Amino acid sequence: MKFIKGLFTFVGAVVVIGFIFAFVKFDLGTRIGQVSKLDPQALPEYMKMFDKVLTTGDPAKGMIRKVKMVIPEGMTKQEAFENALEIMDETASEFGMALVDSKTMPRHGKLFKDGGLLTHIRSYCSPYIADIFLGHSAEFIGFMPCRIGFVEEPNGDIYIYTMSMELMINGGHVLEPKLLELANEVRTGMYTMMENAAAGE
């Protein structure tokens, strides 16, 4: 019995010493204070991202949303793609976002129109909202313009991708009410564009 008590005492001492070492070594006191100032959704969103990275080993999968594009009955793949673009642009205008760039890229040396796999990127922006966010933090330029991409897989399935915007919105200190409202407006717009285009309606 004395041996077991002694063992528990030793283990407890090691844990306490380890905690004190970590607290000093990694300045946990400061870190805890910094974390407490973050948006309440920050840590859950970081954990969601990290969980995907741990599961897949692919950091891109932790930062991207995707949805499969439906090929409506009676449409060719080309027609469905063109229909999706039209829907996407119409939805963008409803949210005050304008198309600022579009590129179709070749895959294995062939463009989609020539029988290659589809790879298309579209960029959208609201100059008004962009100006406000750049006034808040010039580093937001790294998120501009908002992009949506179409990628066809070898089996013929087409997926629409965009960046997950949760960390941009909730990953730091709580945004000011006006900034938060505008950021959520952009996120809703981008996700709605993506969903509507994928559904073909």
Secondary structure, 3 states (H helix, E strand, C coil): CHHHHHHHHHHHHHHHHHHHHHHHHCCHHHHHHHHHCECCCHHHHHHHHHHHHHHHCCHHHHCEEEEECCCCCCCCHHHHHHHHHHHHHHHHHHCCCEEEEEEECCECCECHHHCCCCEEEEEEECHHHHHHHHHHCHHHHHHCCEEEEEEECCCCCEEEEEECCHHHHHCCECCCHHHHHHHHHHHHHHHHHHHHHHHCC
